[in-house]
Amino acid sequence: MSSSSSFKLSALFRSAVKSANKVAASAKDASLRNVLSSIDSSSSSPSTSSTITDTLRRLSDGPAAQHSRSDRSSPKLTGSKSVVNAAEPFGDSSIGSPDSEDCNLKSLEVVLSKPFFADMSQAKALLHKEALRERKQRWIFKNTLVRRYDRLVKMCAQVLGTEATLQVFGKLGHETGVKEYNALITICIEKARRSDDEEVALQEIHKAFRLFESMKEQGFRIGEDTYGPFLMYLIDIEMVEEFDFFGRLIKDDNPSSISRLGYYEMLLYARMNQEAKIQDLLNHVAHHDGEDKYDLAGNYLLALCESDREELLHFLQVIDIRNISSLDCLTSIFTSLGKSKLDVLAEQFLLSLKDHHDRAEHVTKFIFDYVAYMPNLAVEDVISKFHSLHEKLKVKPSSTSYGSLINYCCASFKVNTALDIAEEMCDAGFSLSIEVVHAILRASDENHDFNLVHQIYSMMHRHNLSPNTDTFRSMINMSVRMRDFDSAYNMLEDAQKMNLAPTSSMYNAIMVGYYREKDPHCALMVLKQMEKANVRPDSQTYSYLICNCNTEEDIKKYYREFKCSGLPVTKNICMALINAFAACGQFEQAKKVLEEDGVLVKGSNELKSVLVSSLASNGQICDALEMYEEFKRDGCNLEPKAVVSLIEHLQSDGQLSRLLKLLEELTDRDFWVDGCYRILLYSVRFNHLSAAVDLLKQLKDRISNDEMAMEAVFDEVFFSIGQETTRLQMGLDLLQVIKNDLGLAPSRKVLDVLLSVCVSMKDLDKSLLIWKEYQAADLPYNILSFLRMYQALLASGDIESARIVLSKMPKNDPHVRLIIQESQKVYAEMASEKKMEKDPKTKLTKHKKSRVKK
């Protein structure tokens, strides 16, 4: 956004300040009525207003009230009429009747004035188990309330606008607080960011400013949660004048924020690369003797660290780092020093902090922050540097720094190394936390190091660390993944010995393992074991059972059992039903799952995507495409996995244009690459050279910065070319496209595939052409390329050239010598047969011999 716009935002700010108090209350009411009546008459959102009001009513109820309401089949409450009528301020009738409006608003105000949490006095009379359940329910309600309320505010703002939303909350008797203002300001900023129109963006910023003014009038202090996102937006679009104007307003309203505003100011000048301004700020704080000197210096340092500015090092030389109070700032300083590998300066600061009584305990953490961000270091080198700095500074690692180092190794999938550090941590006298063990288990699972589960379990035994149910579930799952069912059952018994009740997730891990091994009998035995252990199957258990059914009768049997269990219908159950019916050929039944009672509307798009994918993968591609188009017409945004599934199974000739249209609907990078790769294979299979070339060009534009991904796609495409010798010419054409049009060098695998096809085709000219491409791509000949070229020359009958290649080939490996001997034998026999076919006397002799045998 340029600073020279059709109207200045600063002028808007000032005019807003002057005219803030000139709006009459009657005008506000009239404006609100117009807005609300237009909403009700709008065809685009006929039910949105009632949804907002219903949501407000639900938010005002405590969890107990919500629970009791959901348990009733007919929600007829005392006074329900007034509650229902409370929705009518959003309709035309209430606007036309002031009395009814006041009555309705008063009713809703009474509802909104209820306390969010019910009285706890009754819970004291309940059993301990019921008390715990109630406590958990309240905790969940409290933690989700803020998110739900933010969504409500966002919904109101999208329908009504920010100003009308504030008026609505006022009319409903709900006091507008800081959270509501912050949510509305965030919406204004998001709209400004999304807009390509400069004036629209400026108007949204102006609205945000008016919300700030309203906060001041209401007596709220403007904190960083409020002004931070707004200042970051001004920094991103480099609006210096507006930033200065707004910064002064914040300082006047909240003088304690001056130090924190220094962070944003330094970030602005660093982003704009204004070195003179940066130096002025640094000189100011260097000669500043106020109480906030080091708070301001810490915020300047934080901004410089995040911006990777050279001024950081100079500033660190003139400031006493021991006086920086912010741990976040100190962490950023050491990560920045690590990025630049400034060992001398880092050691100097660490020594200073070591001798400081308030910072000594954090030195080991700062050492980790420094070594973890050093570039181009292997994990082993980071660990070595971590230990050497501790020895040099004569400090011992803390449990926190050990934990950080273990997490660092797990993030790098160096699980064995993480285990070694965990052992070292225990030997140093620290207790191993269960969270650290879980991090190691997760890394082992993600890296497919399932065999480490025994080592992890043994370590826990040696150091007397008691696993919990999540630990056992993870270890059982890893044992099952390496087909060690005996260990999985042993762990299940160990859990019971430790007085840990086995859970359905533990048994589910064993059950799915048997299904993975195609052993349904043992999988059903797990179900019987659950019944014997008095463990109730959960929805995941039933989804596994249903998904692995082979007959319609079995599907319906387990679904009836699921319904009788009283468990809620989940997306996993619906997906299992769809996949199971489709696999059994009951496609109409699969479609009817979406109409099943209890299916959540929230997950309908995901279920529709599963239906399309399941139809396509079970041979019903035409039906899948028809359903896909129908869902699109209904406005459903299906998941990209469904589109990729259609591309994968739409493989008949003549479908190229449709495949390309499906590819256009993929916006996610990874899914687009997957779909593009499949259409490339289709183009190669049906010899669509121009389409393949166009897709390769698009692929380069999309993932040009990911050479490994590009190379992997090229290798797979040429591997498909190598499966059919008739595709050799297309492979050579694509090779020229890669070199000349895309400006890329072919990989060794690409050239190896083409040379192998030349051997099969006995094409000497093309073999020599590919042989030269190795040199052009700076790829030295290796033993495989020598062998392939030797075979190509033998197959084409160029014995002299074959001998030259053989003389240059290393023959130390006995396997290589064996391949050479076999190649000579095979191609010598082929040559002799070819010679015999050309000799007429040989043909006559063979004919006589055949007659004698007859």
C-alpha positions in Angstrom: 0.0 0.0 0.0 1.5 3.4 -1.0 1.5 6.3 1.4 0.0 8.6 -1.2 -3.6 7.4 -1.3 -6.8 9.2 -2.2 -7.3 10.2 1.4 -4.9 10.1 4.3 -5.6 7.8 7.1 -4.2 10.4 9.5 -6.9 12.8 8.4 -9.5 10.1 8.9 -8.2 9.6 12.4 -8.4 13.2 13.3 -11.8 13.7 11.8 -13.0 10.7 13.7 -11.8 12.2 16.9 -13.6 15.5 16.2 -16.9 13.8 15.2 -16.9 11.0 17.7 -19.4 12.6 20.1 -21.7 14.2 17.4 -23.9 11.1 16.7 -27.2 11.2 18.4 -28.7 8.2 20.1 -31.8 8.3 18.0 -29.7 8.1 14.9 -27.9 5.1 16.3 -31.3 3.4 16.9 -32.5 4.2 13.4 -29.3 2.9 11.9 -29.5 -0.2 13.9 -33.1 -0.8 12.8 -32.2 -0.3 9.2 -29.3 -2.7 9.4 -31.2 -5.4 11.3 -34.3 -5.2 9.0 -32.1 -5.4 5.9 -30.5 -8.5 7.3 -33.8 -10.2 7.8 -35.0 -9.3 4.3 -31.7 -10.4 2.8 -32.0 -13.7 0.9 -28.3 -14.5 1.6 -28.7 -14.9 5.3 -32.3 -15.6 6.4 -31.3 -17.7 9.4 -28.1 -16.1 10.4 -29.7 -13.7 12.8 -31.6 -16.4 14.7 -28.5 -18.4 14.8 -26.6 -15.6 16.4 -29.4 -15.1 19.0 -29.6 -18.9 19.7 -25.8 -18.9 20.2 -26.0 -16.0 22.6 -28.6 -17.9 24.6 -26.6 -21.1 24.7 -23.5 -19.2 25.8 -25.3 -17.7 28.7 -26.3 -21.2 30.0 -24.0 -23.2 32.2 -22.9 -26.7 31.2 -25.5 -28.2 33.4 -28.3 -26.4 31.7 -26.9 -27.3 28.3 -26.7 -31.0 29.3 -30.2 -31.1 30.7 -31.6 -29.4 27.6 -29.8 -31.8 25.3 -31.3 -34.8 27.2 -34.9 -33.8 26.6 -36.7 -34.9 23.5 -39.1 -32.0 23.7 -37.4 -28.8 24.9 -40.4 -27.1 26.4 -39.1 -25.0 29.3 -40.9 -22.7 31.6 -40.8 -19.4 30.1 -39.6 -20.8 26.8 -42.0 -18.5 24.9 -40.1 -15.4 26.0 -36.8 -17.0 25.1 -38.0 -17.9 21.7 -39.3 -14.4 21.2 -35.9 -13.1 22.1 -34.8 -13.9 18.6 -37.4 -11.6 17.1 -35.3 -8.4 17.4 -33.7 -9.7 14.2 -37.0 -9.8 12.4 -39.3 -7.1 10.9 -42.1 -7.5 13.5 -39.9 -6.6 16.4 -38.5 -3.6 14.6 -42.0 -2.3 14.0 -43.1 -2.6 17.6 -41.0 -0.8 20.2 -42.9 -2.4 23.1 -42.3 -5.9 21.9 -38.7 -4.9 21.2 -38.1 -3.7 24.7 -39.8 -6.8 26.1 -37.8 -9.1 23.9 -34.5 -7.4 24.7 -35.3 -7.5 28.4 -36.0 -11.2 28.2 -32.7 -11.9 26.4 -31.0 -9.6 28.9 -32.3 -11.7 31.7 -30.9 -14.8 30.0 -27.5 -13.1 29.3 -27.3 -12.0 32.9 -27.3 -15.6 34.2 -23.9 -16.8 35.6 -21.8 -18.9 33.2 -21.2 -21.6 35.9 -23.9 -23.2 37.9 -23.8 -23.4 41.7 -21.4 -26.1 42.9 -23.2 -26.7 46.2 -25.3 -29.6 44.9 -22.2 -31.3 43.6 -21.0 -31.9 47.2 -23.7 -34.4 47.7 -22.7 -36.5 44.7 -20.3 -39.4 44.6 -16.6 -38.7 44.1 -16.8 -40.0 40.5 -19.7 -37.7 39.6 -17.9 -34.8 41.1 -14.8 -35.5 39.0 -17.0 -35.7 35.9 -18.7 -32.4 36.7 -15.3 -30.8 37.3 -14.0 -32.0 34.0 -17.1 -30.8 32.2 -16.7 -27.3 33.7 -13.1 -27.2 32.7 -13.9 -28.1 29.1 -16.7 -25.5 29.1 -14.4 -22.8 30.5 -11.7 -23.5 28.0 -14.0 -23.6 25.0 -16.1 -20.6 26.0 -13.6 -18.0 24.8 -13.3 -19.6 21.3 -17.0 -20.0 21.0 -17.6 -16.4 22.0 -14.9 -15.2 19.5 -16.7 -17.1 16.8 -20.0 -15.5 17.8 -18.5 -12.0 17.6 -17.0 -12.8 14.2 -20.3 -14.1 12.9 -22.1 -10.9 14.1 -19.4 -8.7 12.6 -19.6 -10.4 9.2 -23.4 -10.0 9.1 -23.9 -6.7 10.8 -20.6 -4.9 10.6 -18.4 -3.9 13.5 -20.4 -0.8 14.5 -23.8 -2.4 14.4 -22.4 -5.4 16.3 -21.4 -3.1 19.2 -24.9 -1.7 19.2 -26.5 -5.1 19.1 -24.5 -6.2 22.2 -25.5 -3.0 23.9 -29.2 -3.5 23.0 -29.1 -7.1 24.3 -27.8 -5.8 27.7 -24.5 -7.5 27.3 -21.6 -5.3 28.3 -18.9 -5.0 25.6 -15.5 -5.9 27.1 -11.9 -5.9 25.9 -12.3 -9.4 24.4 -15.2 -8.3 22.2 -13.3 -5.2 21.1 -10.2 -7.2 20.3 -12.2 -9.7 18.2 -13.8 -6.8 16.2 -10.5 -5.1 15.7 -8.9 -8.4 14.5 -11.7 -8.7 11.9 -11.1 -5.2 10.6 -7.3 -6.0 10.2 -8.1 -9.3 8.5 -10.4 -7.6 6.0 -7.7 -4.9 5.4 -5.1 -7.6 4.7 -7.3 -9.5 2.3 -8.4 -6.5 0.3 -6.5 -5.5 -2.9 -8.3 -2.2 -2.9 -6.3 0.5 -1.1 -9.3 2.6 -0.1 -11.2 -0.4 1.3 -8.1 -1.3 3.4 -7.8 2.2 4.7 -11.5 2.3 5.6 -11.1 -0.9 7.6 -8.1 0.6 9.4 -10.3 3.6 10.1 -12.9 1.4 11.6 -10.3 -0.2 13.8 -9.2 3.2 15.0 -12.8 4.1 15.9 -13.0 1.0 17.9 -9.9 2.1 19.8 -11.6 5.4 20.5 -14.7 3.7 21.7 -12.5 1.6 24.1 -11.0 4.8 25.5 -14.4 6.3 26.0 -15.5 3.2 27.9 -12.5 3.5 30.1 -10.6 0.5 28.9 -6.9 0.6 28.8 -5.4 -0.3 25.4 -3.0 -3.2 26.0 -0.7 -5.0 23.7 -3.3 -7.7 22.9 -5.3 -4.8 21.4 -2.7 -2.6 19.7 -0.1 -5.3 18.8 -1.9 -6.8 15.7 -2.8 -3.3 14.5 0.8 -2.1 14.7 2.1 -5.2 13.0 -0.3 -4.5 10.1 1.0 -0.9 9.8 4.6 -2.3 9.8 3.8 -4.8 7.1 2.4 -2.2 4.8 5.1 0.4 5.9 2.8 3.2 6.9 5.2 5.3 8.9 3.1 8.4 9.4 0.1 6.4 10.6 2.3 4.3 12.9 3.7 7.5 14.5 0.2 9.0 14.9 -1.2 5.8 16.5 1.9 5.2 18.7 1.4 8.7 20.3 -2.2 7.8 21.1 -1.2 4.6 22.8 1.5 6.4 24.8 -1.0 9.0 26.0 -3.5 6.4 27.0 -1.1 3.8 28.5 2.3 5.4 29.5 3.5 2.0 30.8 3.5 0.7 27.2 6.3 3.0 26.1 9.0 0.3 26.5 7.0 -2.3 24.6 6.2 0.2 21.8 10.0 0.4 21.3 9.9 -3.2 19.9 7.4 -2.3 17.2 9.2 1.0 16.4 12.5 -0.8 15.9 10.8 -3.5 13.9 9.3 -0.9 11.6 12.6 0.8 10.8 14.4 -2.6 10.5 11.7 -3.7 8.0 12.2 -0.5 6.0 16.0 -0.7 6.3 16.2 2.8 7.7 19.7 2.6 9.2 19.8 6.2 10.4 16.5 5.8 12.3 17.8 2.6 13.9 21.0 4.2 15.0 19.1 7.1 16.5 17.0 4.7 18.6 20.2 2.9 19.8 22.0 6.1 20.6 18.9 7.3 22.5 18.8 4.2 24.8 22.5 4.1 25.2 22.5 7.6 26.8 19.1 7.2 28.5 19.3 6.8 32.3 15.6 6.3 33.1 14.2 3.3 35.0 12.9 1.8 31.8 16.3 1.9 30.1 16.9 -1.8 30.0 13.3 -2.7 29.3 13.5 -0.4 26.3 16.9 -1.9 25.3 15.5 -5.4 25.7 12.7 -4.7 23.3 15.1 -3.1 20.8 17.3 -6.1 21.0 14.3 -8.4 20.4 13.3 -6.6 17.3 16.9 -6.6 16.0 17.3 -10.3 16.7 14.1 -11.1 14.7 15.3 -8.9 11.9 18.8 -10.3 11.7 20.3 -6.8 11.7 24.1 -6.2 11.9 23.4 -3.4 14.4 22.7 -6.1 17.0 26.3 -6.9 17.5 27.3 -3.2 18.0 24.5 -2.6 20.4 25.5 -5.7 22.5 28.9 -4.2 22.9 27.6 -1.0 24.6 24.8 -2.5 26.7 25.2 -4.6 29.9 23.4 -7.8 29.0 23.0 -8.7 32.7 20.5 -5.9 33.2 18.1 -7.3 30.5 15.2 -8.6 32.5 13.3 -10.4 29.7 14.2 -14.1 29.4 12.5 -14.1 26.0 14.9 -11.3 24.9 17.9 -13.1 26.2 16.8 -16.3 24.4 16.5 -14.4 21.1 19.9 -12.9 21.6 21.6 -16.3 22.0 19.7 -17.8 19.1 20.9 -14.9 16.9 24.4 -15.4 18.1 24.1 -19.1 17.3 22.9 -18.3 13.7 26.1 -16.2 13.2 28.4 -18.7 15.1 29.8 -16.0 17.2 31.5 -18.2 19.8 33.7 -15.6 21.4 30.8 -13.1 22.0 28.5 -15.9 23.2 31.0 -17.2 25.7 31.6 -13.7 27.0 27.9 -13.1 27.6 27.4 -16.6 29.2 30.3 -15.9 31.6 28.7 -12.5 32.5 25.3 -14.2 33.2 26.9 -17.0 35.1 28.3 -14.6 37.7 24.9 -12.8 37.9 22.8 -14.2 40.8 19.5 -13.8 39.0 20.6 -15.3 35.7 23.0 -18.1 36.7 20.3 -20.8 36.8 19.3 -20.0 33.2 22.9 -20.2 31.7 22.5 -23.9 30.7 19.3 -23.0 28.9 21.0 -20.2 27.0 23.8 -22.6 26.0 21.2 -24.9 24.4 19.6 -21.9 22.7 23.0 -21.0 21.2 24.1 -24.4 20.0 20.6 -25.5 18.7 20.5 -22.6 16.2 24.0 -23.0 14.8 23.6 -23.7 11.1 25.0 -26.7 9.2 25.7 -28.7 12.3 24.8 -32.4 12.6 22.9 -33.5 15.7 26.0 -35.2 17.1 28.0 -31.9 16.7 25.3 -29.9 18.4 25.5 -32.3 21.4 29.3 -32.2 21.4 29.2 -28.3 21.4 26.5 -28.4 24.2 28.8 -30.5 26.5 32.0 -28.6 25.6 30.5 -25.2 26.5 29.2 -26.6 29.8 32.7 -27.9 30.6 34.4 -24.7 29.6 32.0 -22.5 31.7 32.1 -25.1 34.5 28.3 -25.4 34.8 26.2 -28.5 34.8 23.2 -29.1 32.5 19.8 -28.7 34.1 16.8 -31.0 33.7 15.2 -28.4 31.5 18.2 -28.1 29.1 18.5 -32.0 29.0 14.8 -32.1 28.1 15.3 -29.5 25.4 18.2 -31.5 24.0 16.1 -34.7 23.9 13.3 -32.9 22.1 15.8 -31.5 19.6 17.0 -35.0 18.9 13.5 -36.3 18.6 12.6 -33.5 16.1 15.6 -34.6 14.1 14.5 -38.3 14.4 17.7 -39.2 16.1 15.9 -41.4 18.6 18.8 -43.5 19.6 20.7 -40.4 20.5 17.7 -39.1 22.4 17.7 -42.3 24.4 21.5 -41.9 25.2 20.8 -38.4 26.5 17.9 -39.6 28.6 20.2 -42.2 30.2 22.8 -39.5 30.8 20.2 -37.3 32.3 19.2 -40.1 34.8 22.9 -40.8 35.6 23.3 -37.1 36.5 20.6 -37.5 39.2 17.6 -36.0 37.4 14.3 -37.7 37.3 13.0 -38.6 33.8 9.5 -37.1 33.2 6.8 -39.0 31.5 6.5 -36.2 29.0 10.1 -36.8 27.8 9.3 -40.5 27.4 6.2 -39.7 25.3 8.3 -37.4 23.1 10.8 -40.3 22.5 7.9 -42.7 21.8 6.3 -40.3 19.3 9.6 -39.8 17.5 10.1 -43.6 17.3 6.7 -44.1 15.9 7.0 -41.4 13.3 10.4 -42.6 12.3 9.3 -46.2 12.2 11.8 -47.2 14.8 9.4 -49.6 16.4 12.1 -51.9 17.7 13.2 -49.3 20.2 10.0 -49.8 22.2 11.8 -52.6 24.3 14.8 -50.3 25.0 12.4 -47.5 26.1 10.4 -49.8 28.3 13.6 -51.2 29.9 14.9 -47.7 30.6 11.6 -46.9 32.4 12.0 -50.0 34.6 15.6 -49.2 35.5 14.8 -45.7 36.6 11.5 -46.5 38.3 9.4 -44.4 36.0 5.8 -45.5 36.1 4.0 -45.4 32.7 0.4 -44.2 32.4 -2.3 -45.5 30.1 -1.2 -43.3 27.2 2.4 -44.7 27.6 1.1 -48.3 27.5 -1.1 -47.5 24.5 1.8 -46.1 22.5 4.1 -49.0 23.4 1.4 -51.6 22.6 0.9 -49.9 19.3 4.6 -49.9 18.4 4.9 -53.6 19.4 2.0 -54.4 17.2 3.5 -52.5 14.3 6.5 -54.8 14.3 4.2 -57.8 14.6 5.2 -58.6 18.2 1.8 -59.4 19.6 3.2 -61.4 22.5 5.0 -58.2 23.8 1.8 -56.2 23.3 -0.2 -58.7 25.5 2.6 -58.7 28.1 2.4 -54.9 28.3 -1.3 -55.2 28.7 -0.8 -57.5 31.7 1.8 -55.2 33.1 -0.6 -52.3 33.0 -3.1 -54.4 35.0 -0.4 -55.3 37.6 0.2 -51.6 38.1 -3.5 -51.1 38.8 -4.0 -49.3 35.5 -7.3 -50.2 34.0 -6.9 -51.3 30.4 -8.6 -49.0 27.9 -10.3 -49.6 24.7 -7.5 -47.8 22.8 -5.0 -50.4 24.0 -7.2 -53.2 22.7 -7.9 -51.2 19.5 -4.2 -51.1 18.8 -4.0 -54.9 18.9 -7.2 -55.4 16.9 -6.1 -53.1 14.1 -2.7 -54.9 14.0 -4.5 -58.2 13.4 -6.6 -56.7 10.7 -3.4 -55.2 9.1 -2.0 -58.8 9.0 -5.2 -60.1 7.4 -6.1 -62.1 10.4 -9.8 -61.3 11.2 -10.2 -64.4 13.5 -7.6 -63.0 16.0 -9.0 -59.5 15.6 -12.4 -60.8 16.7 -10.7 -62.7 19.6 -9.6 -59.2 20.8 -13.2 -58.2 21.0 -14.0 -61.2 23.2 -11.0 -60.3 25.4 -12.4 -56.8 25.8 -15.7 -58.2 27.0 -13.9 -60.6 29.4 -11.8 -57.7 30.8 -15.1 -55.6 31.2 -13.7 -53.0 28.8 -16.4 -51.3 26.8 -15.8 -50.9 23.0 -15.7 -47.3 21.9 -16.6 -45.8 18.5 -13.1 -46.5 17.2 -13.5 -50.2 18.0 -16.8 -50.4 16.0 -15.3 -48.5 13.1 -12.5 -51.1 12.8 -15.0 -53.9 13.0 -17.4 -52.4 10.4 -14.6 -51.3 8.0 -13.2 -54.9 7.9 -16.5 -56.6 7.3 -16.8 -58.8 4.1 -20.6 -59.0 4.0 -23.6 -56.6 4.3 -25.0 -58.8 7.1 -21.9 -58.3 9.2 -21.9 -54.6 8.6 -25.4 -54.2 9.8 -24.8 -56.5 12.7 -22.0 -54.4 14.2 -23.8 -51.2 13.4 -26.8 -52.5 15.4 -24.5 -53.3 18.3 -23.0 -49.8 18.0 -26.4 -48.2 18.1 -27.4 -50.2 21.2 -24.2 -49.2 23.0 -25.5 -45.6 23.2 -22.3 -44.1 21.7 -22.7 -41.0 19.6 -22.4 -41.3 15.8 -19.0 -40.1 14.8 -17.3 -39.3 11.5 -15.2 -42.5 11.9 -18.3 -44.6 12.1 -19.8 -43.0 9.1 -16.6 -43.4 7.1 -16.3 -47.0 8.1 -19.9 -47.6 6.9 -19.3 -45.9 3.6 -16.1 -47.8 2.9 -17.5 -51.1 4.1 -20.6 -50.9 2.0 -18.7 -49.8 -1.1 -16.2 -52.6 -0.7 -19.0 -55.1 -0.5 -20.6 -53.7 -3.7 -23.5 -52.1 -1.9 -23.1 -48.7 -3.4 -26.6 -47.5 -2.8 -26.3 -48.3 0.9 -23.0 -46.4 1.0 -24.8 -43.3 -0.4 -27.6 -43.7 2.2 -25.1 -43.3 5.1 -25.2 -39.5 4.6 -29.0 -39.6 5.3 -28.5 -41.6 8.6 -30.0 -40.0 11.7 -27.3 -38.5 13.9 -24.8 -37.8 11.1 -23.3 -34.4 12.0 -23.7 -31.6 9.5 -20.3 -30.3 10.5 -18.6 -33.3 9.0 -20.8 -33.7 6.0 -18.2 -32.3 3.5 -15.6 -34.8 4.8 -18.1 -37.7 4.6 -19.1 -36.7 1.0 -15.4 -36.7 0.1 -15.0 -40.2 1.5 -18.0 -41.3 -0.5 -16.6 -40.0 -3.7 -13.2 -41.6 -3.0 -14.7 -44.9 -2.0 -16.9 -45.1 -5.2 -13.9 -44.3 -7.4 -11.6 -46.8 -5.7 -14.2 -49.6 -6.0 -14.6 -49.3 -9.8 -17.6 -46.8 -9.8 -15.7 -44.0 -11.4 -18.7 -42.7 -13.4 -20.9 -42.7 -10.3 -18.1 -41.0 -8.4 -17.8 -38.2 -10.9 -21.6 -37.7 -11.0 -21.7 -37.5 -7.2 -18.7 -35.1 -7.2 -20.5 -32.7 -9.7 -23.7 -32.9 -7.7 -21.9 -32.0 -4.4 -20.2 -29.1 -6.2 -23.5 -27.8 -7.4 -24.8 -27.9 -3.9 -21.9 -25.7 -2.8 -19.9 -28.3 -1.0 -16.1 -27.9 -0.9 -14.9 -31.5 -1.0 -11.5 -32.4 0.3 -8.5 -32.5 -2.1 -8.1 -36.2 -1.3 -11.3 -36.9 -3.2 -10.1 -35.0 -6.2 -6.8 -36.9 -6.2 -8.7 -40.2 -5.9 -10.8 -39.3 -9.0 -7.6 -38.5 -10.9 -6.0 -41.7 -9.8 -8.9 -43.9 -11.0 -9.9 -42.0 -14.1 -7.4 -43.7 -16.3 -9.2 -44.6 -19.5 -8.2 -43.0 -22.8 -9.8 -39.8 -23.9 -10.1 -38.3 -20.3 -7.2 -35.9 -20.5 -9.3 -32.7 -20.6 -11.4 -33.8 -17.6 -8.2 -34.7 -15.6 -6.8 -31.3 -16.3 -10.0 -29.6 -15.0 -9.8 -31.7 -11.9 -6.2 -30.6 -11.4 -7.2 -27.0 -11.6 -9.4 -27.5 -8.5 -6.5 -28.5 -6.3 -5.1 -25.5 -4.5 -3.0 -27.2 -1.9 0.6 -27.5 -3.1 1.2 -31.1 -2.0 -2.1 -32.4 -3.3 -1.5 -30.5 -6.6 1.9 -32.1 -7.0 0.3 -35.5 -6.4 -2.4 -35.0 -8.9 0.1 -33.5 -11.5 2.3 -36.6 -11.1 -0.6 -38.9 -11.8 -1.7 -37.0 -14.9 1.9 -37.0 -16.1 1.9 -40.8 -15.9 -1.4 -40.8 -17.8 0.0 -38.6 -20.5 3.0 -40.9 -20.9 0.8 -44.0 -21.0 -1.4 -42.5 -23.8 1.4 -40.6 -25.6 0.2 -37.1 -24.9 3.5 -35.3 -25.3 2.3 -31.7 -25.4 0.2 -32.2 -22.2 3.2 -33.8 -20.4 5.4 -30.9 -21.4 2.9 -28.3 -20.2 2.5 -30.2 -16.9 6.3 -30.3 -16.4 6.5 -26.6 -16.9 3.7 -26.0 -14.3 5.4 -28.4 -12.0 8.6 -26.4 -12.2 6.8 -23.1 -11.4 5.1 -24.7 -8.4 8.0 -26.4 -6.8 11.1 -24.8 -8.3 12.6 -24.3 -4.9 12.3 -28.0 -4.0 14.8 -29.8 -6.2 14.3 -33.2 -4.4 10.6 -33.2 -5.1 11.2 -32.3 -8.8 13.8 -35.0 -9.2 11.5 -37.6 -7.5 8.6 -36.8 -10.0 11.0 -36.9 -13.0 12.4 -40.3 -11.9 8.9 -41.8 -11.5 7.8 -40.5 -14.9 10.8 -41.9 -16.7 10.5 -45.2 -14.8 7.0 -45.5 -16.3 8.6 -44.8 -19.7 11.1 -47.7 -19.1 8.2 -50.2 -18.6 7.3 -49.9 -22.3 10.0 -49.9 -25.0 7.7 -48.2 -27.4 7.9 -45.0 -25.2 11.6 -44.5 -25.9 11.1 -41.6 -28.3 8.7 -39.8 -25.9 11.4 -40.3 -23.2 14.0 -38.6 -25.4 11.6 -35.8 -26.2 10.9 -35.2 -22.5 14.7 -35.3 -21.9 15.2 -32.4 -24.3 12.3 -30.5 -22.6 14.0 -30.9 -19.2 17.3 -29.6 -20.5 16.2 -26.9 -23.0 12.8 -25.6 -21.8 13.1 -26.1 -18.0 16.9 -25.5 -17.8 17.4 -28.5 -15.5 20.0 -31.3 -15.6 18.6 -34.9 -15.8 19.3 -37.1 -12.9 21.3 -40.3 -13.2 18.1 -42.4 -12.8 16.6 -40.7 -15.8 19.6 -41.5 -18.0 19.9 -45.1 -16.6 16.3 -45.8 -17.5 16.6 -44.5 -21.1 19.9 -46.5 -21.6 18.1 -49.6 -20.3 15.3 -49.1 -22.9 18.0 -48.7 -25.6 19.4 -52.1 -24.6 16.0 -53.7 -25.0 15.4 -51.9 -28.3 19.0 -52.7 -29.6 19.2 -49.1 -30.7 22.9 -48.2 -31.1 22.4 -44.6 -32.2 20.1 -43.7 -29.3 22.5 -45.6 -26.9 25.4 -43.4 -28.0 23.2 -40.3 -27.6 22.3 -41.2 -24.0 25.9 -42.0 -23.3 26.9 -38.5 -24.2 24.2 -37.1 -21.9 26.0 -38.4 -18.8 29.0 -36.1 -19.6 26.7 -33.2 -20.5 25.0 -33.5 -17.1 28.4 -33.8 -15.3 27.5 -37.3 -14.2 30.6 -39.6 -14.1 30.1 -43.1 -15.5 29.7 -45.7 -12.8 29.7 -49.5 -12.9 25.9 -49.7 -13.8 26.2 -47.2 -16.7 29.3 -49.1 -18.0 27.4 -52.4 -17.8 24.3 -51.0 -19.6 26.4 -49.5 -22.4 28.4 -52.7 -22.8 25.1 -54.6 -23.1 23.7 -52.1 -25.6 26.8 -52.4 -27.8 26.7 -56.2 -27.7 23.0 -56.2 -28.5 23.5 -54.0 -31.5 26.5 -56.1 -32.7 29.2 -53.4 -32.3 31.8 -55.8 -30.8 34.8 -53.5 -31.1 33.2 -50.6 -29.2 32.0 -53.2 -26.6 35.6 -54.3 -26.1 36.7 -50.6 -25.5 34.0 -50.1 -22.9 34.9 -53.4 -21.3 38.5 -52.3 -21.0 37.5 -49.2 -19.1 35.1 -51.1 -16.7 36.3 -51.9 -13.2 36.1 -55.7 -12.7 37.1 -56.2 -9.0 33.6 -57.1 -8.0 32.8 -60.8 -8.6 29.1 -59.9 -9.3 30.2 -57.6 -12.1 32.4 -60.3 -13.6 29.4 -62.7 -13.5 27.2 -60.2 -15.3 29.8 -59.6 -18.0 30.0 -63.4 -18.6 26.3 -63.8 -18.7 26.0 -60.8 -21.1 28.6 -62.2 -23.4 26.9 -65.6 -23.4 23.4 -64.3 -24.0 24.3 -61.8 -26.7 26.7 -64.3 -28.4 23.9 -66.8 -28.7 21.7 -64.0 -30.1 24.3 -63.1 -32.6 24.9 -66.7 -33.7 21.1 -67.3 -34.1 20.9 -64.1 -36.2 23.8 -65.2 -38.4 22.2 -68.7 -38.9 19.0 -67.1 -40.0 20.8 -65.1 -42.7 22.7 -68.2 -44.0 20.5 -70.2 -46.6 22.5 -73.4 -46.1 21.9 -73.4 -42.4 18.2 -72.8 -43.0 18.1 -75.9 -45.3 19.9 -78.1 -42.8 17.6 -77.1 -40.0 14.6 -77.9 -42.3 15.9 -81.4 -43.0 16.5 -82.1 -39.3 13.0 -81.1 -38.5 11.6 -83.4 -41.1 13.7 -86.3 -39.8 12.4 -85.8 -36.3 8.8 -85.9 -37.6 
